[in-house]
Amino acid sequence: MIINRTITVSVVIDDLPRVIKEAREQLGLTIAAASRKAGLDQSHWRHIENGRYKSIPERTLDKMIKALGLDLEISWPSHCSCG
């Protein structure tokens, strides 16, 4: 029996790499398993978790959060006039 569950997380955009890594680890997934599930390259996933990218394409982020069963509510940091 497969149970699908979605975890809703409210996150400030600066914390996104940490939230993705923690969610993956809580699911007991390796980077290899998570990236395979999302259809992404392992090194790409690793770089995102390590915060090496200043921007993440929306399509990539969507694949990652679906692979982790997350529903993200993203907000901008208070010092930013973006978003």
N, C-alpha and C positions, 0 to 999 in steps of 0.2 A: 504494500500500500504506500503510495507516494502522497505526501502532504505538502502542498504548496503554501508557503507563508510569506508574507511581506512584512518587513520591519520598517516603520516610518521613523526617519531620523531627521531632526532639524539641525542643520550644520551651517556654520559660517564658511564661506568659500575658502578661506585660508586653511581651514582644518580638513578639507576634503581628502588629501592624501592619507592623513592619519585615520580618518573614519573608514576609508576603503580598506586599508591594511587591517585595522581592528576587526572589521566585519568579516573579512576573509579568514583571519585567524580564528575567530569565534566559530566559524563554520567548519574549521579543521581542514581548510583547503590550502594546498601549496600554491605558489604563484603559477606553477605549470598547470595545475588542475583548474584554477580559476580562469586563467587566460584561455585555456582550451575551451572551457564552458562558454566563455564570452566570444570566442572566435578571434582573439587578439594574440599578437606576438608576445612571448614571455618577457622579452627585454622592454617592450613598450609598457607592459603592465608594471614591471619593476620600477621603471623611470617615473611613472605616474605616482606610485606609492612613495617613492623617495623625494617627490616634489621637484623633480628636475625640469618639468615643463611649466612654462608660465601660463599656457593655455591648453585646454583639453577640448578637442572637437566634441560637439554635443552628441554625435552618433557614437563615439567611443565611450563617453561617459554613460550613455544610455545602455550600451552593451554590458558595461561593468556593473552597473547597479542592478540590472536584470539578473545577471549571473549570480549576484550576491543576495538577491531577494530583497533589495532595499527600495524604499520609496523616499527619495530625498527631498527635503524642503530646504533650499539653499538661500542664504541671506548674505548680504555684503557686509564687510567689517565697517564699524562705525566711522573709521577714519577715511573711508572711500566714498567718493561722490558718484560711484558707478551704479549700474543696475537700475 
